[in-house]
Amino acid sequence: MTTLEFCHELEFSKINFFERKIRITHPKTIISGPPKSGKSFLIFDYLSNYNQEDYIYIDLNDYRNEKEEIEQNLEEYVFTNKIKVIILENFEFDFKIPFCESIIISTKENTQLKGYKKLFLTPLDFEEYLLHDNKNQNITQSFNNFLKNGNLPGVVNIDEIHTFNRLHDLIILINKDKTSQEILKILFLNIDEKKSLNQLYLLLKSKIKISKDKFYEECKYFEKNKIIYLIEKHEQKKATKKIYSYNPAFLSAITHKKKFKNELTNIIFLSLIHISEP
């Protein structure tokens, strides 16, 4: 079986999808967002409107998929099989996209294409969390778990020990190398703290070998991909910026110290982001 045949046979009709406040409504959409925020499940929900033979789902991060074959044969395959929807997950815009009535792209790249709608998906807010939570808890217990375990759709209904394992694995997944992991960890450890990036760089430099260029380059990457947010003080651009994470549970996943106020403030910040960026 060829890569394209395999991708054409994938079916998502049996996947249990929970409603999100954002959905794919435009036939040509570019969707981005931080890791594990639920981008693929938005795509699966969109595909539920089509018969399995009408779409082809291609994940460019799937090791089984031969990229060269996809690049060379996708256009002909789409035409021959009368494909109505092309899904390109983890696409880097490094080969030509064939014509199709609907094309949905997930990507890390900040790319705008004519005729495409851009969506940015953040993890769950608390209302969405309640829709995902099937443990039949009271709202106080649900909020405690939301605060402790975080806002990623994939951790809502798993055991706490597995939540920490997922978060640890995700920190590794996000980063290019061990040095990047240490940079991200020190940023997470200082959520809602009054410390400048230079202070954090000097602190990290006292522990590991690292250049200033590397530190600031990684911080810029994390900010660009909204893994962290660097927030200026109102009308005080020179003041120290506050650091927030797209998932406050990373803080408790990397330290035994209890920082309830920092995690709660991060949740409030993310709620404001949901309001300001619907």
Rosetta blueprint (number, residue, H / E / L):
1 M L
2 T L
3 T H
4 L H
5 E H
6 F H
7 C H
8 H H
9 E H
10 L L
11 E L
12 F L
13 S L
14 K L
15 I L
16 N L
17 F L
18 F L
19 E L
20 R L
21 K L
22 I L
23 R L
24 I L
25 T L
26 H L
27 P L
28 K E
29 T E
30 I E
31 I E
32 S E
33 G L
34 P L
35 P L
36 K L
37 S L
38 G L
39 K H
40 S H
41 F H
42 L H
43 I H
44 F H
45 D H
46 Y H
47 L H
48 S L
49 N L
50 Y L
51 N L
52 Q H
53 E H
54 D H
55 Y E
56 I E
57 Y E
58 I E
59 D E
60 L L
61 N L
62 D L
63 Y L
64 R L
65 N L
66 E L
67 K H
68 E H
69 E H
70 I H
71 E H
72 Q H
73 N H
74 L H
75 E H
76 E H
77 Y H
78 V H
79 F H
80 T H
81 N L
82 K L
83 I L
84 K L
85 V E
86 I E
87 I E
88 L E
89 E E
90 N L
91 F L
92 E L
93 F L
94 D L
95 F L
96 K L
97 I L
98 P L
99 F L
100 C L
101 E L
102 S E
103 I E
104 I E
105 I E
106 S E
107 T L
108 K L
109 E L
110 N L
111 T L
112 Q L
113 L L
114 K L
115 G L
116 Y L
117 K E
118 K E
119 L E
120 F E
121 L L
122 T L
123 P L
124 L L
125 D L
126 F H
127 E H
128 E H
129 Y H
130 L H
131 L H
132 H H
133 D L
134 N L
135 K L
136 N L
137 Q L
138 N L
139 I H
140 T H
141 Q H
142 S H
143 F H
144 N H
145 N H
146 F H
147 L H
148 K H
149 N H
150 G L
151 N L
152 L L
153 P H
154 G H
155 V H
156 V L
157 N L
158 I L
159 D L
160 E H
161 I H
162 H H
163 T H
164 F H
165 N H
166 R H
167 L H
168 H H
169 D H
170 L H
171 I H
172 I H
173 L H
174 I H
175 N L
176 K L
177 D L
178 K H
179 T H
180 S H
181 Q H
182 E H
183 I H
184 L H
185 K H
186 I H
187 L H
188 F H
189 L H
190 N L
191 I L
192 D L
193 E L
194 K L
195 K L
196 S L
197 L H
198 N H
199 Q H
200 L H
201 Y H
202 L H
203 L H
204 L H
205 K H
206 S L
207 K L
208 I L
209 K L
210 I L
211 S L
212 K H
213 D H
214 K H
215 F H
216 Y H
217 E H
218 E H
219 C H
220 K H
221 Y H
222 F H
223 E H
224 K H
225 N L
226 K L
227 I L
228 I E
229 Y E
230 L E
231 I E
232 E L
233 K E
234 H L
235 E L
236 Q E
237 K L
238 K L
239 A L
240 T L
241 K L
242 K E
243 I E
244 Y E
245 S E
246 Y L
247 N L
248 P L
249 A H
250 F H
251 L H
252 S H
253 A H
254 I H
255 T L
256 H L
257 K L
258 K L
259 K L
260 F H
261 K H
262 N H
263 E H
264 L H
265 T H
266 N H
267 I H
268 I H
269 F H
270 L H
271 S H
272 L H
273 I H
274 H H
275 I H
276 S H
277 E L
278 P L
